[in-house]
Amino acid sequence: MLPFNYRMRVGMGIKTSLGSPPLTGTGTVRVLVQDINDHNPEFERQSYQATIAENQPIGTRVLWPKATDRDAGLNAKIRYTLLGEHLSRFRLDPSSGEITTAVVLDREDMPIYHFTLMAQDSSTTEPRATLVNLTINVQDVNDNSPAFGAPTFHVNVPDRIKPGQFVFGAKAIDRDEGVNARLLYSIVGTDASKFHINEHTGVIEATTELSTPLSGTNNDRVFRLAIVAKDQGYEPRSATCDLAISLRSAHLFPVFSYTSETQFVLPEDIADGKMVTKLAATSPKKGTVGTIRYAIAGGNIDDALRIDANTGEVAVNRNGLDYERHQQYEVWIEAADSDRPSLRSVLQLIINVTDANDNTPVMDRLVYTAEVLEEESPSQLVTKVSASDADSEENGQITYRLRDDFESFEINTDTGEIYTTTRLDREDIAQYTLIVEAVDQGVPQLTGSATVLVNVLDKNDNPPKFTRLFSVNVTENAEIGQFVIKITSSDSDIGINANATYIFTENLGSKFSIDSTTGNVTVAGHLDREQQDEYILKVAAVDGAWRTETPLTITIQDQNDNAPEFEHSYYSFNFRELQKAITFVGQVIATDRDKQGPNSVISYSLQQPSDLFTIDPATGEIF
């Protein structure tokens, strides 16, 4: 089978050699191998992931994937196509494959895009295509300010409220993510010194006893604060709301019924909707204004809990509790009457969270690449892998193992260090792919994995090997520099360890020379078959550490470069007269130094025709 993609045109030389001396003519035959579309386009990767920050201008490059096709012509001309939803937000160059933005992306609108990228050749008969997955992640920019539910809030608290008692639970929302959405709360204003705010939860408490004045016509007293929520982005953004706090007579506020338990211990993987407790409260007010409505007043980080407004049942929200983020939740529950203005009382619930094995060990890399020199004695350190687990105690303790049983490698279960157990031979296996697993000690055990690519480095541990026995025929009187033969060898090593140089170790008469790099042998001296008809040379291939020798037999072919020679320069024969017509007179003998083929065959004839004598052309006998 002709490898079209290796070379399109194949040149073949035709040589004829008949007669003596041999004459040579050459011609060239060019064979054009026509391509068949028998290869699919190939992407450089099996899948692609790209990240681009939101708010970038239209035309920003996202990714430039490339594919190649081993065919030629239209069969290798690739056109790219993007498949999936929201295609209008990106622009794909069908010829180059470059992907750019077609709109200004907004992470808060769409944080991630999933596409299928297709590379298809341009065959007019049977086009071939390859598909890969493309994921584009939109990176957050701090482009959203925190937002409170309202610009102003007004709450009523009992008169003579004590220091440390709950006043208000501030809550703002930021649509960004990560540090751009992590909020810290603070308070400012003339009355700020009388209150304290938890900068993380937004819960405001009194720092001093608050009471109404004993004299005056107006018994109401109002404290005013400004609450500030500020994110932690590179260029922080903030929002402010106003809070008015009024003091009311304590006997008008709802009263919680006796609750035996307000502190709970819950596992972080508790089921969604699991009831924590049920609260009940009553109002001293009669009628419909005394109807109690329940709500969460503050401290409900990440919306860990929810409460039924009518029944007072407190339950866990889905994925609400996270031990790795908060080991304790201090949530304030309010019971409010239905009056105008509404009065509410609060109760604090403390949830202590226990760890569950809900986090898989995470390797610090998905792919490790390591190199080991072949033929080294074990135990050679290959690489060290490491993983982390966000869980605690046994749930976060990690051991390491190799997924498959490799005879050539072992891993330290505690440290993650990988060692060789045998001598590696690159010529046998040049690369190993190991799958390392990090396993925690929780119940059930969770596992993370990574791939370790071990490249075995070459050592010059293999000698060159000649590809065959070399012998060749050369015509005598060949011109100096004429090509004779090419010496070739192979080496199981690679790189410089496989680069052989060639020398003659035996070259009697120095009639030939060899190119140390190419191995081409050429004529270096005058060749005369009559002096020596065969040369047995020795060629060595040297790769820096090894030396291999092989014989080279060169047979000298005869050329008709010698005239016949008589044994004597003068012959004299005597015989009696009057002999019969055909009488033997004598014999002349000649020899030819050309001793092969027709060049050595001698034919005799008389230089001048004679009516009296004749000579046998084969034997030289004269009659």
C-alpha positions as CSV (number, residue, x, y, z in Angstrom):
1,M,0.0,0.0,0.0
2,L,1.4,3.4,-1.0
3,P,1.5,5.9,1.8
4,F,0.0,8.9,0.0
5,N,0.5,11.2,2.9
6,Y,4.2,10.4,3.1
7,R,5.0,11.6,-0.4
8,M,2.8,12.4,-3.3
9,R,5.2,11.7,-6.1
10,V,7.5,8.6,-6.2
11,G,10.5,8.8,-8.5
12,M,12.0,5.5,-9.8
13,G,15.2,5.3,-11.7
14,I,15.5,2.7,-14.5
15,K,19.0,1.5,-15.4
16,T,20.0,-0.7,-18.3
17,S,23.3,-2.4,-18.5
18,L,24.1,-4.8,-21.4
19,G,27.2,-5.4,-23.5
20,S,30.9,-4.9,-22.8
21,P,31.9,-2.4,-21.8
22,P,28.4,-1.8,-20.1
23,L,26.5,1.2,-21.2
24,T,24.0,2.8,-19.0
25,G,20.9,4.9,-19.6
26,T,18.4,6.2,-17.1
27,G,14.8,7.2,-17.1
28,T,12.3,8.5,-14.5
29,V,8.8,7.2,-13.8
30,R,6.6,9.4,-11.6
31,V,3.7,7.8,-9.9
32,L,1.0,10.1,-8.7
33,V,-0.9,8.5,-5.8
34,Q,-4.4,9.8,-5.6
35,D,-5.8,10.5,-2.1
36,I,-8.8,8.8,-0.7
37,N,-10.6,10.5,2.2
38,D,-9.7,7.8,4.7
39,H,-8.8,9.9,7.7
40,N,-11.0,11.9,10.1
41,P,-9.9,15.3,11.3
42,E,-8.1,15.2,14.6
43,F,-8.3,17.8,17.3
44,E,-5.2,18.5,19.5
45,R,-7.3,17.7,22.6
46,Q,-10.1,15.3,23.4
47,S,-12.1,18.1,25.0
48,Y,-11.7,21.8,25.5
49,Q,-12.3,24.2,28.4
50,A,-11.9,28.0,28.3
51,T,-12.4,30.8,30.8
52,I,-13.3,34.3,29.9
53,A,-14.0,37.2,32.2
54,E,-17.5,38.8,31.9
55,N,-18.0,42.3,30.5
56,Q,-15.2,41.9,27.9
57,P,-15.7,43.8,24.6
58,I,-17.2,42.1,21.6
59,G,-14.6,40.2,19.6
60,T,-12.5,39.1,22.6
61,R,-10.8,35.7,21.8
62,V,-12.2,32.9,23.9
63,L,-10.3,29.9,22.4
64,W,-8.5,28.8,19.2
65,P,-8.8,25.1,18.9
66,K,-7.1,23.4,16.0
67,A,-7.6,20.2,14.1
68,T,-5.5,18.5,11.4
69,D,-6.3,16.0,8.7
70,R,-3.8,13.5,7.3
71,D,-5.4,13.6,3.9
72,A,-4.7,16.2,1.3
73,G,-6.5,18.7,-0.9
74,L,-10.2,19.2,-0.1
75,N,-10.1,16.0,2.0
76,A,-7.8,17.9,4.4
77,K,-9.4,21.3,4.2
78,I,-11.2,21.7,7.5
79,R,-14.2,23.7,8.4
80,Y,-15.3,24.3,12.0
81,T,-18.9,24.4,13.3
82,L,-20.2,25.1,16.8
83,L,-23.3,23.2,18.0
84,G,-25.5,23.9,21.0
85,E,-27.7,26.6,22.6
86,H,-26.8,30.3,22.8
87,L,-24.7,30.2,19.7
88,S,-25.5,33.8,19.0
89,R,-23.3,34.9,21.9
90,F,-20.1,33.6,20.2
91,R,-18.6,33.9,16.8
92,L,-16.7,31.0,15.2
93,D,-14.4,31.5,12.2
94,P,-15.3,28.4,10.1
95,S,-11.9,28.3,8.4
96,S,-9.5,28.9,11.3
97,G,-11.5,27.7,14.3
98,E,-11.0,30.8,16.3
99,I,-13.8,31.5,18.8
100,T,-14.6,35.1,19.9
101,T,-17.4,36.8,21.8
102,A,-20.3,38.1,19.8
103,V,-21.9,39.9,22.8
104,V,-20.8,41.2,26.1
105,L,-21.1,38.2,28.4
106,D,-22.8,38.5,31.8
107,R,-21.9,35.8,34.4
108,E,-25.0,36.5,36.4
109,D,-27.1,35.8,33.4
110,M,-25.2,32.6,32.3
111,P,-22.1,31.4,34.1
112,I,-21.2,28.4,31.9
113,Y,-21.8,27.4,28.3
114,H,-21.7,23.9,26.9
115,F,-21.1,23.4,23.2
116,T,-20.1,20.7,20.8
117,L,-17.3,21.6,18.4
118,M,-17.2,19.9,15.0
119,A,-14.3,19.7,12.6
120,Q,-15.3,18.5,9.1
121,D,-13.3,18.1,6.0
122,S,-14.4,19.5,2.6
123,S,-14.7,16.3,0.7
124,T,-17.2,16.6,-2.1
125,T,-18.3,13.0,-1.9
126,E,-18.0,11.6,1.6
127,P,-17.0,14.3,4.2
128,R,-15.7,13.0,7.5
129,A,-16.1,14.9,10.8
130,T,-14.9,14.7,14.5
131,L,-16.8,16.1,17.5
132,V,-15.4,17.3,20.8
133,N,-17.0,18.9,23.9
134,L,-16.3,22.6,24.6
135,T,-17.0,24.2,28.0
136,I,-16.8,28.0,28.4
137,N,-16.7,29.3,31.9
138,V,-17.5,33.0,32.5
139,Q,-15.3,34.4,35.2
140,D,-16.9,36.8,37.7
141,V,-16.1,40.5,37.8
142,N,-17.2,42.6,40.7
143,D,-19.9,44.4,38.7
144,N,-22.8,44.1,41.2
145,S,-23.3,46.0,44.3
146,P,-24.8,44.5,47.4
147,A,-28.6,45.1,47.7
148,F,-30.8,45.2,50.8
149,G,-34.4,44.2,50.5
150,A,-35.6,47.8,51.1
151,P,-34.0,51.2,51.5
152,T,-35.4,51.7,55.0
153,F,-36.4,49.4,57.8
154,H,-38.3,50.1,61.0
155,V,-38.4,47.8,64.0
156,N,-40.0,47.9,67.4
157,V,-38.2,46.5,70.4
158,P,-39.3,46.2,74.0
159,D,-38.5,49.1,76.3
160,R,-35.6,48.6,78.7
161,I,-33.9,46.1,76.3
162,K,-30.8,44.8,77.8
163,P,-27.2,44.8,76.4
164,G,-26.6,41.8,74.1
165,Q,-30.2,41.4,73.2
166,F,-31.3,41.0,69.6
167,V,-32.4,44.1,67.8
168,F,-32.4,43.5,64.0
169,G,-31.0,41.0,61.5
170,A,-29.6,42.8,58.4
171,K,-29.3,40.9,55.2
172,A,-28.1,42.0,51.8
173,I,-27.6,40.0,48.6
174,D,-24.8,40.3,46.1
175,R,-25.3,38.6,42.7
176,D,-21.5,38.1,42.2
177,E,-19.7,35.1,43.5
178,G,-16.7,34.3,45.6
179,V,-15.0,37.2,47.3
180,N,-17.0,39.5,45.1
181,A,-20.1,38.3,46.9
182,R,-18.7,38.0,50.4
183,L,-20.2,40.7,52.5
184,L,-19.1,42.4,55.7
185,Y,-21.6,44.6,57.6
186,S,-21.1,47.7,59.6
187,I,-23.2,50.5,61.2
188,V,-22.8,54.2,61.2
189,G,-24.8,57.1,62.6
190,T,-25.3,59.2,65.7
191,D,-26.8,56.2,67.7
192,A,-24.2,53.6,66.4
193,S,-22.4,53.5,69.7
194,K,-25.5,52.0,71.4
195,F,-25.4,49.0,69.1
196,H,-23.1,46.3,67.8
197,I,-23.4,44.5,64.5
198,N,-21.8,41.1,63.7
199,E,-19.9,41.9,60.6
200,H,-20.4,38.4,59.2
201,T,-24.1,37.6,60.0
202,G,-25.5,41.2,60.1
203,V,-27.2,40.6,63.5
204,I,-27.5,43.9,65.5
205,E,-27.5,43.8,69.3
206,A,-27.8,46.5,71.9
207,T,-24.7,47.4,73.7
208,T,-26.4,49.3,76.5
209,E,-29.9,49.3,78.1
210,L,-32.4,51.2,75.9
211,S,-35.3,52.9,77.6
212,T,-37.8,55.7,77.0
213,P,-37.5,59.0,78.9
214,L,-39.5,59.3,82.1
215,S,-40.8,62.7,81.3
216,G,-42.2,64.4,78.2
217,T,-45.4,64.2,76.2
218,N,-44.1,61.6,73.7
219,N,-43.2,58.3,75.3
220,D,-41.8,56.9,72.0
221,R,-38.1,57.0,71.4
222,V,-36.4,56.2,68.1
223,F,-32.8,55.3,67.4
224,R,-31.5,55.7,63.9
225,L,-28.7,53.8,62.2
226,A,-27.3,53.4,58.7
227,I,-26.3,49.8,57.9
228,V,-23.5,49.3,55.3
229,A,-22.9,46.1,53.4
230,K,-19.6,45.9,51.6
231,D,-18.2,43.2,49.4
232,Q,-14.6,42.0,49.4
233,G,-13.9,42.3,45.7
234,Y,-10.8,43.9,44.2
235,E,-12.7,47.2,43.9
236,P,-15.2,46.8,46.7
237,R,-18.8,47.9,46.2
238,S,-21.2,48.7,49.0
239,A,-24.8,49.5,49.7
240,T,-26.5,51.3,52.6
241,C,-30.0,51.1,54.2
242,D,-31.5,53.1,57.1
243,L,-32.8,51.5,60.2
244,A,-35.2,53.1,62.7
245,I,-35.5,51.4,66.1
246,S,-38.5,52.3,68.3
247,L,-39.1,51.3,71.9
248,R,-42.5,50.0,72.9
249,S,-43.9,48.8,76.1
250,A,-42.7,45.3,76.8
251,H,-46.0,43.9,77.9
252,L,-47.5,44.3,74.4
253,F,-45.0,42.0,72.7
254,P,-45.7,38.3,71.9
255,V,-44.4,35.7,74.3
256,F,-42.8,32.4,73.3
257,S,-44.1,29.3,75.0
258,Y,-41.7,27.3,77.1
259,T,-39.2,25.6,74.9
260,S,-37.2,22.9,76.5
261,E,-34.4,22.9,73.9
262,T,-32.9,25.7,71.9
263,Q,-29.5,24.1,71.1
264,F,-29.2,21.3,68.7
265,V,-26.5,19.0,67.3
266,L,-27.1,18.1,63.7
267,P,-25.0,16.4,61.0
268,E,-24.2,18.4,58.0
269,D,-25.7,15.8,55.7
270,I,-29.1,16.0,57.4
271,A,-32.0,15.4,55.0
272,D,-33.7,18.3,53.3
273,G,-36.8,19.4,55.2
274,K,-35.9,17.6,58.4
275,M,-37.7,19.3,61.3
276,V,-35.4,20.8,64.0
277,T,-38.0,22.0,66.4
278,K,-41.5,23.6,66.6
279,L,-42.0,26.9,68.3
280,A,-45.1,28.5,69.6
281,A,-45.9,32.0,70.8
282,T,-48.9,33.9,72.0
283,S,-49.8,37.6,71.9
284,P,-51.5,39.6,74.7
285,K,-53.6,41.3,72.1
286,K,-57.0,40.0,71.4
287,G,-58.7,39.3,68.1
288,T,-57.1,39.1,64.7
289,V,-54.3,41.5,65.6
290,G,-53.0,38.9,68.0
291,T,-52.5,36.3,65.3
292,I,-48.9,35.2,65.3
293,R,-46.7,34.9,62.2
294,Y,-43.3,33.3,62.4
295,A,-40.2,34.2,60.4
296,I,-36.4,34.1,60.6
297,A,-35.2,37.4,62.0
298,G,-31.5,37.1,61.4
299,G,-28.3,35.1,61.5
300,N,-29.5,32.6,59.0
301,I,-26.3,32.2,57.1
302,D,-26.7,30.7,53.6
303,D,-30.4,30.2,54.4
304,A,-29.5,27.2,56.5
305,L,-33.0,27.0,58.1
306,R,-36.6,27.7,57.1
307,I,-39.7,28.2,59.2
308,D,-43.4,27.7,58.5
309,A,-45.0,31.1,59.0
310,N,-48.2,29.6,60.4
311,T,-47.1,26.5,62.4
312,G,-43.7,27.6,63.7
313,E,-42.0,24.4,62.5
314,V,-38.3,25.0,61.9
315,A,-36.6,22.7,59.3
316,V,-33.3,22.4,57.5
317,N,-33.0,23.7,54.0
318,R,-31.5,21.6,51.3
319,N,-27.7,21.7,51.6
320,G,-28.2,24.3,54.3
321,L,-25.7,23.1,56.8
322,D,-22.0,22.9,55.9
323,Y,-19.6,22.0,58.5
324,E,-16.6,23.0,56.4
325,R,-17.9,26.6,56.3
326,H,-19.7,27.0,59.7
327,Q,-19.5,24.6,62.6
328,Q,-22.2,26.6,64.4
329,Y,-25.2,28.6,63.3
330,E,-26.9,31.2,65.6
331,V,-30.3,31.8,64.1
332,W,-32.9,34.2,65.5
333,I,-36.6,33.3,65.1
334,E,-39.3,35.9,65.4
335,A,-42.9,35.7,66.4
336,A,-44.8,38.8,65.3
337,D,-48.4,39.8,65.9
338,S,-50.7,41.1,63.1
339,D,-51.1,44.6,64.4
340,R,-50.0,47.8,62.8
341,P,-47.3,48.5,63.6
342,S,-46.4,44.8,64.2
343,L,-44.6,43.9,67.4
344,R,-42.3,40.9,67.4
345,S,-40.3,38.9,70.0
346,V,-37.3,36.8,69.1
347,L,-35.7,33.5,70.2
348,Q,-32.2,32.3,69.4
349,L,-31.6,28.8,68.1
350,I,-28.0,27.4,68.2
351,I,-27.2,24.6,65.7
352,N,-23.9,22.8,66.3
353,V,-23.0,21.0,63.1
354,T,-21.0,17.7,63.1
355,D,-18.9,16.7,60.1
356,A,-20.1,14.2,57.6
357,N,-18.0,12.6,54.9
358,D,-19.5,14.7,52.1
359,N,-16.3,16.0,50.5
360,T,-14.3,13.9,48.1
361,P,-10.5,14.1,48.3
362,V,-9.2,16.5,45.7
363,M,-5.8,15.9,44.1
364,D,-3.7,19.1,43.8
365,R,-3.3,18.2,40.1
366,L,-5.4,16.2,37.6
367,V,-2.3,15.1,35.7
368,Y,1.2,14.6,36.9
369,T,4.1,14.2,34.5
370,A,7.3,12.5,35.7
371,E,10.5,11.2,34.2
372,V,12.6,8.2,35.2
373,L,15.9,7.1,33.7
374,E,15.8,3.5,32.4
375,E,17.8,0.7,33.8
376,E,18.2,2.3,37.2
377,S,18.0,0.0,40.2
378,P,14.9,0.3,42.4
379,S,13.7,2.1,44.4
380,Q,13.8,5.3,42.3
381,L,11.5,8.2,43.4
382,V,9.2,8.9,40.5
383,T,7.0,11.7,41.9
384,K,4.9,12.6,44.8
385,V,1.2,13.2,44.6
386,S,-0.9,15.0,47.2
387,A,-4.5,15.5,47.9
388,S,-6.6,17.5,50.4
389,D,-10.0,16.8,51.9
390,A,-12.2,19.5,53.3
391,D,-13.7,17.1,55.9
392,S,-12.2,16.7,59.3
393,E,-10.8,13.8,61.4
394,E,-11.3,10.4,59.8
395,N,-13.4,11.9,57.1
396,G,-10.4,14.0,56.0
397,Q,-7.6,11.5,56.5
398,I,-6.2,10.4,53.2
399,T,-4.3,7.4,52.1
400,Y,-3.0,6.7,48.5
401,R,-3.2,3.7,46.3
402,L,-2.6,2.7,42.7
403,R,-5.8,1.8,40.9
404,D,-4.2,-1.0,38.8
405,D,-1.7,-3.5,40.0
406,F,1.6,-2.3,38.4
407,E,4.5,-4.6,39.0
408,S,6.9,-1.8,38.2
409,F,5.7,0.8,40.7
410,E,4.5,1.1,44.2
411,I,3.1,4.1,46.2
412,N,3.6,5.0,49.8
413,T,0.1,5.0,51.2
414,D,0.8,7.8,53.7
415,T,3.0,10.2,51.8
416,G,1.9,9.7,48.2
417,E,5.4,9.0,47.0
418,I,5.7,6.7,44.0
419,Y,8.8,4.5,43.6
420,T,10.0,2.0,41.0
421,T,10.0,-1.6,42.0
422,T,12.0,-3.0,39.0
423,R,14.5,-1.8,36.4
424,L,12.6,0.0,33.7
425,D,13.4,-0.7,30.0
426,R,12.4,2.2,27.7
427,E,12.8,-0.1,24.7
428,D,10.2,-2.3,26.2
429,I,7.7,0.4,27.5
430,A,8.5,4.0,26.9
431,Q,5.6,5.5,28.9
432,Y,3.4,4.3,31.8
433,T,0.0,5.7,32.7
434,L,-0.7,5.3,36.4
435,I,-4.1,6.1,38.0
436,V,-3.5,7.3,41.6
437,E,-6.4,7.3,44.0
438,A,-6.7,9.3,47.2
439,V,-9.1,7.6,49.6
440,D,-10.5,9.1,52.8
441,Q,-11.3,7.1,55.9
442,G,-14.9,8.1,56.3
443,V,-18.0,6.0,55.9
444,P,-18.6,5.5,53.1
445,Q,-15.1,6.1,51.8
446,L,-14.8,8.7,49.1
447,T,-12.1,8.7,46.4
448,G,-10.4,11.2,44.3
449,S,-8.0,10.4,41.4
450,A,-5.3,11.7,39.2
451,T,-3.3,10.5,36.3
452,V,0.5,10.1,36.5
453,L,2.3,10.0,33.2
454,V,5.7,8.4,33.6
455,N,8.1,8.9,30.7
456,V,11.1,6.6,30.7
457,L,14.2,8.4,29.7
458,D,16.6,6.7,27.3
459,K,20.0,5.4,28.4
460,N,22.5,4.3,25.8
461,D,22.1,0.7,26.6
462,N,21.7,-0.7,23.1
463,P,24.4,-1.1,20.4
464,P,23.7,-0.2,16.8
465,K,22.6,-3.1,14.6
466,F,23.4,-3.3,10.9
467,T,20.3,-3.8,8.8
468,R,21.9,-6.6,6.7
469,L,25.1,-8.1,5.3
470,F,26.6,-5.8,2.8
471,S,28.1,-6.8,-0.6
472,V,28.3,-5.0,-3.9
473,N,29.9,-5.2,-7.3
474,V,31.9,-2.3,-8.7
475,T,33.4,-2.0,-12.2
476,E,37.1,-1.5,-12.3
477,N,38.3,1.9,-13.4
478,A,35.3,3.6,-11.6
479,E,35.7,7.3,-11.2
480,I,37.0,8.7,-7.9
481,G,33.9,9.7,-5.8
482,Q,31.6,7.3,-7.5
483,F,28.9,6.0,-5.1
484,V,29.3,2.3,-4.2
485,I,26.8,1.4,-1.4
486,K,25.0,2.9,1.6
487,I,25.7,1.3,5.0
488,T,22.7,1.4,7.2
489,S,22.1,0.5,10.8
490,S,19.3,0.8,13.5
491,D,19.4,1.4,17.2
492,S,16.8,0.7,19.8
493,D,17.7,3.8,21.7
494,I,16.5,7.3,20.7
495,G,17.9,10.7,20.3
496,I,21.6,11.2,20.4
497,N,22.0,7.7,21.8
498,A,20.8,6.4,18.5
499,N,23.0,8.6,16.3
500,A,25.6,6.2,14.8
501,T,28.7,7.3,13.0
502,Y,30.5,5.1,10.5
503,I,34.2,4.3,10.1
504,F,36.4,1.8,8.3
505,T,38.4,-0.4,10.7
506,E,39.9,-2.3,7.8
507,N,40.4,-0.7,4.4
508,L,43.4,-2.3,2.7
509,G,44.8,0.1,0.1
510,S,42.4,2.9,1.1
511,K,40.6,2.4,-2.1
512,F,37.2,3.4,-0.6
513,S,36.0,6.0,1.8
514,I,32.8,6.2,3.9
515,D,30.8,9.3,5.0
516,S,30.6,9.1,8.8
517,T,27.1,10.5,9.0
518,T,25.3,9.0,6.0
519,G,27.2,5.8,5.7
520,N,27.7,6.3,1.9
521,V,30.7,4.4,0.6
522,T,32.4,5.9,-2.4
523,V,35.5,5.1,-4.6
524,A,38.6,6.8,-3.2
525,G,41.4,5.2,-5.3
526,H,42.1,3.6,-8.7
527,L,40.5,0.1,-9.0
528,D,42.2,-2.5,-11.2
529,R,40.6,-5.9,-11.2
530,E,43.7,-7.4,-12.7
531,Q,45.6,-6.4,-9.6
532,Q,42.9,-7.2,-7.0
533,D,39.5,-8.5,-7.8
534,E,37.9,-8.4,-4.3
535,Y,38.1,-6.2,-1.3
536,I,36.8,-7.3,2.1
537,L,36.5,-4.2,4.3
538,K,35.3,-3.9,7.9
539,V,32.8,-1.1,8.8
540,A,32.1,0.0,12.4
541,A,29.0,1.8,13.6
542,V,29.7,3.8,16.8
543,D,27.0,5.5,18.9
544,G,29.2,7.0,21.6
545,A,29.0,4.0,24.0
546,W,28.8,1.0,21.7
547,R,30.7,-0.2,18.6
548,T,29.5,-2.8,16.2
549,E,31.4,-4.1,13.1
550,T,30.3,-5.8,9.9
551,P,32.2,-6.9,6.8
552,L,31.7,-5.2,3.5
553,T,32.5,-7.3,0.4
554,I,33.3,-5.3,-2.8
555,T,33.8,-7.4,-5.9
556,I,35.6,-5.7,-8.8
557,Q,34.0,-6.4,-12.2
558,D,36.2,-6.6,-15.2
559,Q,36.4,-4.0,-17.9
560,N,38.0,-4.7,-21.3
561,D,41.1,-2.6,-20.6
562,N,43.9,-5.1,-21.6
563,A,44.9,-6.3,-25.1
564,P,45.9,-9.9,-25.7
565,E,49.6,-10.7,-25.5
566,F,51.5,-13.3,-27.5
567,E,53.9,-15.5,-25.6
568,H,56.6,-14.5,-28.1
569,S,57.0,-11.4,-30.1
570,Y,58.4,-13.5,-33.1
571,Y,57.6,-17.0,-34.3
572,S,59.6,-19.1,-36.8
573,F,58.2,-22.4,-38.3
574,N,60.1,-24.8,-40.6
575,F,58.4,-27.5,-42.7
576,R,59.2,-29.5,-45.9
577,E,58.2,-28.3,-49.3
578,L,55.6,-30.0,-51.5
579,Q,53.4,-31.0,-48.5
580,K,49.8,-31.8,-49.0
581,A,47.3,-28.9,-49.1
582,I,46.3,-28.8,-45.4
583,T,49.4,-29.3,-43.4
584,F,50.0,-28.1,-39.8
585,V,52.7,-25.4,-39.7
586,G,52.7,-24.3,-36.1
587,Q,50.8,-22.6,-33.3
588,V,50.8,-19.2,-31.8
589,I,49.5,-18.7,-28.3
590,A,48.3,-15.4,-26.7
591,T,46.9,-14.6,-23.3
592,D,44.6,-11.7,-22.0
593,R,44.9,-10.3,-18.5
594,D,41.2,-9.7,-18.6
595,K,40.2,-13.1,-17.2
596,Q,36.4,-12.9,-17.0
597,G,33.6,-13.2,-19.5
598,P,34.0,-12.3,-23.1
599,N,36.8,-9.9,-22.3
600,S,39.1,-12.9,-21.8
601,V,38.1,-14.9,-25.0
602,I,40.8,-14.6,-27.7
603,S,40.1,-14.9,-31.4
604,Y,43.1,-15.4,-33.9
605,S,43.3,-14.1,-37.4
606,L,45.9,-13.3,-40.0
607,Q,46.7,-9.6,-40.2
608,Q,47.1,-9.9,-44.0
609,P,44.9,-12.3,-46.0
610,S,47.0,-15.2,-47.5
611,D,46.2,-17.7,-50.3
612,L,48.8,-20.1,-48.9
613,F,48.1,-20.1,-45.1
614,T,45.2,-20.0,-42.7
615,I,44.8,-19.8,-38.9
616,D,42.3,-21.5,-36.6
617,P,40.6,-18.5,-34.9
618,A,40.0,-20.5,-31.6
619,T,43.4,-22.3,-31.2
620,G,45.9,-20.2,-33.1
621,E,47.1,-23.2,-35.1
622,I,48.4,-22.3,-38.5
623,F,47.9,-24.5,-41.6
